[in-house]
């Protein structure tokens, strides 16, 4: 999961400081998510999925499908 976070970020060509700002947190705090030092809160997982246009399941390594699930009506 942690490598996926880094890969997604790098694929967007942004650094940890830029992403942390998007999430409203410090670079150090975000860095601890990528290294696995801290668990990622659900609210942050949802924000990351929206930023990366993917699903929480993909970020967590539950699926290899990068596309998010379609919205239910």
Secondary structure by P-SEA (a helix, b strand, c coil): caaaaaaaaaaacccaaaaaaaacccaaaaaaaaaccccccaaaaaaaaaaaccccccccccccccccccccc
